Amino acid sequence: MAVHTYSQVWDLDIFFEGGSNSREFTAHLEKTKAKIHGFQQSVESWLPGSSLEDAATLKQLIDRFEEAAKPLRQAGAFVSCLQAQNTQDKQASELKARVTELSAQLQTVLLGFDQKLSTCTPDEWTAMMKDPFLKELKFILSERRERAADKLPAEEEALITSLSIDGYHGWGQMYDLLVGSVKIPYRENGEEKLLSVGQAANLFADSDRKTRKAVFAAWEKAWGENSDFFAKVLNHLAGFRLNIYNKRGWDDFLKEPLEMNRMKKETLDAMWSSISEQKETMIRFLNRKAKLLGLEALSWYDLDASLGQANTRMSYQQGADFIIENFSNFSEGMAGFARKAFEDRWIEAEDRQGKAPGGFHTYFPESSQSRIFMTYSGTASNVSTLAHELGHGFHTYAMRDLHLFNRSYAMNVAETASTFAETIVSDAAVKKAASREEKLGLLEDKIQRSVALLMNIQSRFLFETRFYEERKKGVVSVQRLNELMKEAQEEAYGGALKEYHPLFWASKLHFFITGVPFYNFPYTFGFLFSMGIYAKALEEGQGYEHRYMALLRDSASMTVEELAQKHLQTDLTKKDFWEQAVHLCVKDIEEFLAITE
């Protein structure tokens, strides 16, 4: 029985009282601006190699960076919470603009900082890294130094950044604008409606196949009518990126995404190869699902159709208790963190009008506190989302006493703790299902997530790599983009579908994100990496907690290959680890096939 009645509304006043009208927060922004300026002056006055005191100077610079970055991240977290809890808060949008401006200023100073690191001679660098404090930060400092040296001179990189605002990022914003104007016609109860992209996408999970089919036909038509615009945007984004790579002397377009994710090409190849080799069971799942839906084969618009009944509702209190109870089976630390988050009002979960969609976790570094945002209505999916975001929170909790530089983990390991936490809870839900129908619904929902991460994401990766190869030779036409997309989907889904989605390249935002190139494979990596860790946790039970915490603490200060070697005693460039991780997904499918025999 629960001792506490948990509030569904978070506490932000503990940071800055008064919300978006907080005078305290306005003063905080002014102080942050001054600290960024102080860091800038220190960077500009540093002349590496000119003094025997370089190590001491670098330490001072790093201190000035942390003094500026911590309050800036505190401000960013606060503003993101204000915007999410009330989308009509115009003052919060203005504050967001101020924080964005300060972030841009800090990034510009860091560019100069990195360039100065790159001017140190190897001997000077080796000497500085003997200092105990700098030794702790050696991985991240060396990474920043090497990446700066691998780029163009500082003035040219600054020019690219400047031109990209109205060029590269401008094309990305054009995509967002175009998507906002796309409307999907849909007839309901004899009345014609124009649906937004988001509203139409939700109908692909509708239980009525006629609805799904009609929406998909209208969906393809709408994206097709605008495909010339989307193709122009996609070609310009890739062209801009390839031109920069060419100027820097980079001949492999996967160089940047792999470096950003701190992983080797051999690791990526081993992962995809292991997925392809175990795809037969996933294809059997798709065929069985088709049979259960009374179809000869699934079409693209049938993939999200639900099976069984997973209608068991949990109140917020019940959901919280369920999460804490199941976390404690693996880690008292995780359970304790979740309990604190619920008791101390770190979570905004109230189901009310005016909130932003979706869910997120954010961290307040000056206060060492997390905040989690979502809208809770009591579904099994809500409980999973809540566990997922608490997993992100536990990741930052595990790293709470590390230097800020050693907390910036890459996208591919960012989902490790969250997926681990979600898997604990979704597994428990399947085991505790009250009926065959409920179990079937929960199991199918879990498998569908695996199929999306192992097949859909693979199709995106296959498409994007082939598109970039062709873009090197010139502009790629709409017809060719459609062909590349369909071929990639047929390969990734093993030819198991009757109809595909050739215009998926136009409708998927991930292909048009300017901040992160190849916004696809890190999802699959993170999912399978956490599944491999979960397998170890199942093996060792609660005794695994300390090793798990140690892995999370190291997740931003070494390559993923080093991380796996140190904490899992495994070589990610070989297929063994990936095969075991994929097999966990296969086991779910085998259980599903047995239940539905």
N, C-alpha and C positions, 0 to 999 in steps of 0.2 A: 504493500500500500504506500502511496505517495505521502510524504510528510508535508510537502509544500504545495501550494496552488501557484503554478507558474503563470506569470503575466505574459501576454502575447504582444505587448508593446515594449520596445526597447527604451533604454535610458541614454539620451545624448547630452542631457544637461550636465552630466558629470564631467564632460570635456569642455563645453562652452555653453553657458546658460543663455537662453533666449533664442535658440534656433538660428534662423537666417538673419535675425535682427540683433544678434549678439554683438555688443560693443567689444567684449573680451576677444571675440574671434577677429574682428577688424584690427584690433591692436596686435593680435598674433600674426596676422598677415604682414603688417608693417615690420614687425621684428624679424620675420622670416626673410623679407626682402633685403633687410640690412645685413643679415647673416650671409645671404647669397653674394651680396656685393663684397663682403669681407673675404669670402672664399675666392672670389674673382681676383681681387687685388693681390692676394697671397700667391695665386697661380701665376699671375702676370709678372710678379717680381722674382719668381724662382728661376735661377739659371743652373740647371743640373750640370754637375762636373766642375763647378767653379769653386767648390768648397769641400773641405774634409768633413763638414757637418751635414752632408746631403741626407743621410739617414734621419737625422734629427729634424731637418726641414721637411722631409717627406712625411714624417709622423705628424708634424704640426698641420700640414696641408690636409692629411686624412682626418684629423680631428676637426678642422674647419669645415670639411665636407660633411661630416656626420652632424655637426652643429646646425648646418643649413638643411640637410636632407631630412632629418627626423621631424622637425616642425612642418616642413613642406608635405611630407607624407601624412602627418597628423591632419593637416588642413585638407588634403585630398580625400582622405577617408571620411572626414566630417561632412564635406560638401556632397560626396556621393550618397551618403546616408540621407541628407536633407532632400536631395532631388528624388530619391527612390520612395521616400515615405509620403511625398506629396508632389505629384507631377505638375501641379499648378503653382508651385512656389517660384515665382519669377525672380525674387531676390536671390534664391539659391542658384539659379542659372547665371546671374551676374557674378556671384561669388565664384562659380565654377570657371568663368572666363578669366578671373584674376589669378586663380590657382594655376590654370593652364599656362598663362603668361609667365608666371614664376617658374614653372616646370621647364619651359622653353629656355629661360635664362640660365637655369642650373645645367641643362644639357649642353648649352653652348660653352659654359665654363669647363665642363667635364671633357669636352672635345679638346680644348686647349691643354688640360691636365694630362690627357692620354698622349697627346703629341709630345709633350715634354718628357713623359716616361720613355717614349720611343727613342729619344735622343741620347739616353744614357748608354754608354759603351757597355759591352758584356762584363768587363772587369768591374766597372762602377756598380752595375746592377748586382753582381754576385756579392760584392762587399756590403751593399745596403741590405740585401736579403738575409744577412747573418744576424741582423738585429732581431731579438726575440719577438717583438710586437709585429714587425714587418713580415717575419717568417710565417706568422699565423695567417697573413693575408697574401702570401706569395702567389698562390694559384690565381686569384682574381686579378692581382696587380700585373702579373706576367701576361695573363690573357688580355688585359686592356692594352698593355704595351705592345704585344705582338700584333693585335688587330689594328692598332694605329699605324704601326710600321708597314702593314700589309696594304694600307690604303694610300690614296694620293696625299700630297702635301696639305697641311691644315687649311691653307687659303682656298685650295680647290675643293676640298671636302665641304668647307663652309659655304662655298658658292653653290655646290650641288644641293645642300640642305636648303639654301635660300630659294633656288630655282624650283625645287620640288614642291614648295608650298602651293604655288599657282599652277605647276605642271603636274607632276606625279600625283600628289595628294588631291589636286584639283580634279583629276580624272576619277579618283576614288569617290570624291564627293558627288561628282556627276552621276555615278552609278546609283548612289543612295537617293538622289533626286529622281532619277528615272524609275527606280523601284517604287518610290512613293506614289508615282502616277499610274502604276499598273493596277488595273481593276479586273476582277474575274467575274463575268456575268453568271448568275446562278438563279434558277427558278425554284421557289419554295412556296407550296400551297397556291400555285397559279400566279404568284407574284414574282416579277423579275427584280433581282437584287444585284448590286455591284459590290462584290466582296473585296476587302483588302487582301494582299498577299498572305498575311498572317491568318486571317479568318479562313481563307480557302485552304491553306495548308492543314489546318485543324480538322477539316472534313475528310482527309485521307485516312483517318482512324474511324470514320463512321461505320456503323455495323451494316448499313444498307449498301450493297455493291453498286446498285444503280446510281446512288448519290456519288459514290467515289468515282465511278466511271465518267459521269457527266461533268463533275468538277475537274477531273484530269483533262478531259477533252478541251474544256474552256481554258484551263491552265496553260496547256501547250499552245493553244491558239494565241492567247494574250502575250506569252513570252516570244512566240514566233513573230508576231506583228512588230515587236520592238527589237528583234534580234540584230538588225543592222547597227543600231545604236550600241547595244551591249557588246557586239563584236569589236566595234571601233574602240570602246573603252578598254576592253581586255587586251587588244593588240597594243594600244599605247602604253598601258601599265607594264606589260612584258617587255616592250621595246625600250622603255625608259630604264628598266632594271638591267636588261642585257647590255645597253650602252654603257652604263656605269661599270658593270663587271668588265667590259672590254677595256675601258679606260684604265681600270686598276690592274689589268693584265690577268684577270681571272677567266679561265676558259670553261669552267664547270659551273653551271647555274645552281647546282646543289651545294656548292661550297658554303655559301652564306647560311642557308637554312640548317645545314649540318653543324656548322660552327656555333650558330645561335643555340642549338640544342646540345652542344658539347658531346657529339657522338660521331662515330666513324661510319663511312659508307658500308663497310663490311657488316656492321651491326644491323643497319637498315636492310641490307640484302638478306641476311640470315633470318630476320623477322618476317619479311614478306615471303620468303621461300618456305618457312615453316607453316605459315597460314595456307599457302597454296597446296601444300602436300596433305593437309588435313581437311581440305574443303569438301570432300565427298560426304562427310556426315552433315555438314551445313546444308548441302544440296538436298540430302534426304529429309532434313527438317522442312525446307521450303516445299518439297513435293508432298510431304505429309500434311502440312498446313493447307496446301491447295486442296487436297482430298477432303479434309475436315470442313473446308468452306464450300465443298461441292463443285470444285473447279478442276479442269484438266491440268492447268498450270497457273501459277500466280502471275499477275501483271504488276507493273511498278506500283500502281495505286492500291494493290492488295497487301503490300508488305507490312503496313501498319495496322491492318484490320485486326481487331482483338478476338481472342478465343476464350471460352470459359467465362466464369464470373469471378472477378476479384473485387467484390463490392463491400467487403468488410471495412467498416469505418472505424477510425480511432479518434477520440477526442485529442486535443493538443496535449492534455495531461497524460493520457494513455500512450500517445506516440512518444512523448519525452521519456516516460518510464520504460517503454519497450527498448528505446535506443540505449539508455543508460545500462539497463540489465544485460543487453547483448554485448555492448562494448566491454563490460566488466569480465565477460568470459575470456577475453583476449588480453585486456590491459586495464588495470585499475587506474592508470594514468589517464587513459582515454575517457573512462567512465567519470573520473573526477573532474576532468576538463569540461565534459558535457554537463555535468551536474552544476558546476559553477556558472556556465553560460546560461542555463535555465534560471537558476536562483538569482543571479545578479543582473538579470534583464539585459542580456547581450543580444537578444533575438527579437526581431520585428516580424511577427507571423500573423497578425490580425487580418482577417478576411474583410476588407472594406474598400469602398470606392476611392479612386484618386491615387492609388499606389501604382508604381511602375510594374511591368510584367517581369517574370523570371525570378531568379534568386542569385545571391552572391555572398561572398565573405570578404571583409576588409579588416585591416589591422591598424591600430593606433599605436605607433612605436613609442611615443613619449609616455603613454599610460600603460603599455604592455597589456592591452585589452583588445579583444576581437569584437566585431559586430557582424551579425548574420541577418540577411534580408530574404524574405520569401512571403508567400501568401498561403496559409495553411487552411485547407478545407476538409481534412480528415481522410484523404485517399491513401492507398498504399504507396502511390507515387510520391505524395507529399512527405511521407515518413522517410522514404529513400532520399529525397532531395535534402531534407533536414539533416540526415546522417551525413550526406555528401559534404554539405557546407561545414558541418562540425568537424569533419575530417580535415578540411582546409585549415580550420582554426587550430586544430591540434598540431598541424605541421608548423605553423608559426609559433605556437606555444613551445614546441620542442626546440626551436631555434632562438628563443626569446633573449638569451644572454650572449648571443654571438654579435660580432661587429656587423654593422649594416651591409658592408661589402660582402660578407660571407652569408648573407640571407637571400641574395637575389638568385633564386633557382630558375632554371630554364623551363620552357613551356612543356617539354616532354615529361619532366618529373613533377611538374606542378599538380598533376592529377593523381599522383601516387597515393597520398594519404586519404584524399577524398574518395577515390574509387575503392580503396581498401575498406573504409568505414561504411560506404554504401553496400559493398558486397556482404559484409558481416550482417547487416540488417535485412537485406533482401533474401539472403540464405535462410535466416531465422524465420522470416515471414513464410517462405515456401514450406519449411519444416513444420510450422505450426498451423498451416492451413486447415480449416475445419471441415472441408469437403473436397471431393475430387475436382469439382468444377472450379472451386476457388484456387486450388493448387495448380490446376491447369492454366488458369488465367495469369497467376503470378509467375509461373515458370516460363510461360510463353513470352511474357513481358520482359523477363530477364534475358531470355535467349535472343529476343528481337534486338536488344541493346548490343549484344555480342555480334549479331549479324551486321548491324549498322557499322560497328567499329572495325570488323574484320573484312567485310565485303564492300559496303558502300564507300568507306574511306579509301580502300584499295583502288576502287574504280576512279576516285578523284585523283589519287596519286598517279595512276597510269595515264589518265587523260592529261594531267598538267605537265608531266615529264615529256610526253610526246608532242604536246602543243609547243612547249619551249624549244624543243629540237627543231620544229618546223618554223617557228617564229624567227629563229636565227637567220633563215634564208629569205624572210619577207613576211608580209601581212598574210594572215590565215583567214580564209573566207568563212562565212556563216555555214555554208554547206559542209566544208571540211571540218569545222568545229563540231557540228552535229555528228559527222561520221566518226571522229575521234572519240567523242563521248559515248556513243552507242557501242563501239568496239570495246572500249574500256569496261563498260558495264557488263557486256556479254562475257568478257574474260573473268571479271571479278566475281560474278554470280554463277560462273560455270555453265552458262547457257540455260539456267533453270527457269528463266522468266519468259512469258509469252510476249509481253510488250515491255519496251524500255522507255527511257526518258532522255531522248537526244538533246533536248534543250536544258538539261540540268545545269550545264556550264553557265547559262545565262541567269538561272534562278537562284544559284547558290552564292551567297555573300562571300564565303570563304575565298573564292577565286579572285575577289576584288579588294581584299584587305591590303592596304599599302604598308602598314607597320611591320607585318610578319610575312615573309615569302614562304610558299608551300605550307599553308595553314591546314595541313591534313595529317601527315604521318605522325606528328607528335601525339595526337589523340590515341592512335592505335598503340604506339609505344607505351604511353602512360597506362593505358588499360591493361595491357599484357604484363608490363613490369609489376604493376600492383597485384595482378593475379598470381605471378610467380612468388611474390612476397607473402601473399595470402596462403599459398600452398605450404610455405615454410611455417607460417603461424599455426596452421591446422596441425602440422606435424608436431610442433613443440609446445602448443598451448600457451598458458600465461607466462611461461619462462622465456618466451620470445620477446617480451615487451622491451627489455633493455637494449636488445640488438636492433629492434625496430626503431626505437628512439635515436640510437646512434646513427643509423642509416639516414633518417630524416635530417639530423643535424649536419651531416656531410653533403646533403643533396645540392648545395650551391657552391661547394669548394673543391670539386673534382669532376672529371669527365664521367659520363654514365658507365663507361667500361671500368674505370677505376672504382666507382661506387659499388658496382656489382661484384667485382673481384674481392674488394675488401669486406663487404658485408654479407654476400651470398656465396662467396667462393666459386663464382661461375664466370665463364668467358662469354660475353654477349655477342662476340663476333662469330661464335659457333652456334649451331641450331639447338643444342640440348635444352637450354633454358627456355627458349621460345616454344619448343615442342611441348614441354611440360605445361607451360602457361596456356597454350591453345587447347591442350587436352582437358583442362578444367572446364572450358566452354563446351567441349565435345561431350563431357560427362553429363552436363545439363540436358543436352540434346538427346543423349541416349536414354535418360530418364523420361523425357517427354515422349520419345518414340515408344517406350515400353508402356506408358500410361495409356497412350492412344492406339495401341496395337489393335 
